[in-house]
Amino acid sequence: MPRSRASWGRKGKYNNTRTCVDGLWFDSKLEAARWQELLLLQKAGEIIDLRRQVPYRLDVNGMLICRIVPDFQYVDKRTGTQVVEDTKGIVTADCAIKLKLLKAIHGIDVQLVRKK
C-alpha cells in the first residue's frame, strides 16, 4: 500500500506508475497487467499455485548477501515445472547480479517479462 495518497499513480524512479488492481498494489502497470494475465491462465487451468512476491535469501558461505523478491511464481501444469517471473522495464546492474546469484545459489532461472 502506498505511503500516502500523494504517491498514488506517481511516476517512480524508472518511470513506472504504481497501479492498483482489485485492491492489490503493483509497482508498475506492466506488473499489474501480467498479474491479470496470470489470473486468467490460472482460471483456465493452465497454471496452478500462483503467488506474488515470494522472497529468496541469497546466502554465500552462510552469510546473507542480499534478498531478491521476484514478482510472480507459479507451476506450469503442462510441464509440471515451477516458473519464477519478474517484470522489468529496465534491468539494472544490481538486478542482473541478484538474478545471477539466484541461479547460482538456488538453481532458479527467472523469466523476465519486458515491455512489448
Secondary structure by P-SEA (a helix, b strand, c coil): ccccccccccccccbbbbbbccccccccaaaaaaaaaaaaaaaaccccccccbbbbbbccccccccccccccccccccccbbbbbbbbccccaaaaaaaaaaaaaccbbbbbbccc
